[in-house]
């Protein structure tokens, strides 16, 4: 019996299957890079990375230098890319550990060059191109100055060139994604005029891996699809319409236990604010999970959990550390009984996508916000 009151289970077979499925689409022409930012989309950084490595994955992308250093301790020779912002004060650590940095302005490049010079080691850089997300990235107008610095510096290595699509998940209108890809190819042509040959050309995210092989470059970034979640319903529908074979298996289940069961008479209010009142005599179970754990407060009086195959409604407000659910229809419900927040049993299923739809968000957020302090158990 699991000794935790709330925990996350990571299915190794499902994750392994997803990795192999995506790699079969990619073939041997591009490096498979596992995106494990945001605690591996809530699944557990170390747990997911170790499974991926056992499946032959040797390239990882994270958001921050802290996560990159954790991975470097695990995998001394793997390719590790920091996709997000790194403060210049941390550049020396990345350089020392041969961690690749994403940079996109002259100031950052000069700071990286200075840190590399002090270390007498090269800074490994991926240059992010702004093609239409209005986030990180260098514009085409500013790109020549950065490329000239790469060409002249003996301490800056242009390891990769990348960009990111803004709405490639919208398969009903691909004009903007096509425009972005055109801008990216123009940037690559300019890079080559400076006689620079970066090893890694990458722009393909999960949706692009599934539908647009022309975007693969020499490295693809497998994110949400690796965890068995479709990046959008439109992507899944388009895959089926095009008869592209791809079975993704959800990797994560989120579980808790019943802390208390009580019977209450009709007319009794439930929880803070007295927002819900039972209409008849009911049995209520108290569960030790709340918004601190990542169970969204917007699921108040709307969410459902699974107990012994029965769907049980959340009653009243989601609290910081607990929720109450109606177990009136569940026979022989007991303290310490297992409860499924996300996952499936023999009769029913609650997916991250279904939970996201209830609160008008996306499964990325639902999963990434599961508190990192909750144990992740590989099963």
ABEGO torsion letter per residue (X at the ends): XBABABBBBBBAAAAAAAAAAAAAAAEAABBBBBBABGGGGGAEAAAAAAAAAAAGBABBBBABAAAAAAAAAABAABBBBBABBBBAAAAAAAAAAGBBBBBABAAAAAAAAAAAAAAGBBBBBBBBBBAGAGBBEBBAAAAAAAAAAAAABAABBBABBBBBBAAAABAABAAAAAAAAAAAAAAAAAAAAAGBBBABBBABBAAAAAABAAAAEABBBBBAAAAGBBABAAAAAAAAAAGBBBBBBBABBBBBBBABBBBBBBGBBBEBGGABBBABBBBBBBBBBBAAAGBBAAABGABBBBBGGBBBBBBEBBBAABBBBBAAABBGBBBGBBBBABEBBAABBBBAAAAAAAAGBBAAAAAAABBAABBBBBX
